[in-house]
Amino acid sequence: MLTLSASASNSTHQALALTANQLSSGKRITSAAVDPAGLAAANALLTQAAGFTAGASNAQSAIDASNVAQGALVTISDAARSLNTLAVAANNDLLSASDRAALQTQAGQTTQAINGIAGSTQYNGVSLLAGSTPTVAVQTGANEGSTGALSLPSSGTGALGLSNVDLSSSSSASSFEHATDAATAAIGSSQATLGSQTVALGIDQQNSRTASVNLTAAASNIADTDVAKTATKAAAAQTQAQLQIALQIQAGLAASSVLGYFAHSR
């Protein structure tokens, strides 16, 4: 006759409880006791994935800051071209004193606007074009050293060589015209640098996002429940439990029969 040990019954109930927990929680590793090494590996992968996610977020912040700076540089470049136009207009010996004064006033207002833009352009409280923050760096990946940077140009009239506006004569207007040409070229160079750095940040960001997704998937493969496999285990454990119950009933009936036999034999 088949017999049932207490340890076998206990093992079956534990298997049933584990598979039920795994199916309900969606986690294969429901505690460190289930798979210590697997849990450690999954946690390490998730930590790295979180680092890549944070790095991608940092890259986005830098991209946003670059976009703000580039937008301001477009306005400053437009203002520099306006100064160039005023300088060309002032390079005319037929102008009256009042004509020159009007051009000088307009040029002065334009340079003030440039300084206002350069001084007020910020991202999250960080000055971008005032010259106080020439470079900003951000970590774009999970590992130390995975960084991207932005070169932030000082874009006030002093840095651009436009602080001394003199349109009082054709000669001085010609000199200022050359200054505006140089300023426009410097602004264009700054825009190109920021543009290339923004592209690089976008590449780093995409790489970090992809790495985060893949690492999270790898951790899931280790720690999460394989539903089909676990359901099969659960069915087997359930069958085993039912068999054990049947054996217990059978054992109980056999014991009753023996007791009955001895009772009638007396």
Secondary structure, 3 states (H helix, E strand, C coil): CCCCCHHHHHHHHHHHHHHHHHHHHCECCCCCCCCHHHHHHHHHHHHHHHHHHHHHHHHHHHHHHHHHHHHHHHHHHHHHHHHHHHHHHHCCCCCCHHHHHHHHHHHHHHHHHHHHHHHHCEECCEECCCCCCCEEEEECCCCCCCEEEEECCCCCHHHHCCCCCCCCCHHHHHHHHHHHHHHHHHHHHHHHHHHHHHHHHHHHHHHHHHHHHHHHHHHHHHHECCHHHHHHHHHHHHHHHHHHHHHHHHHHHHHHHHHHHHHHHC
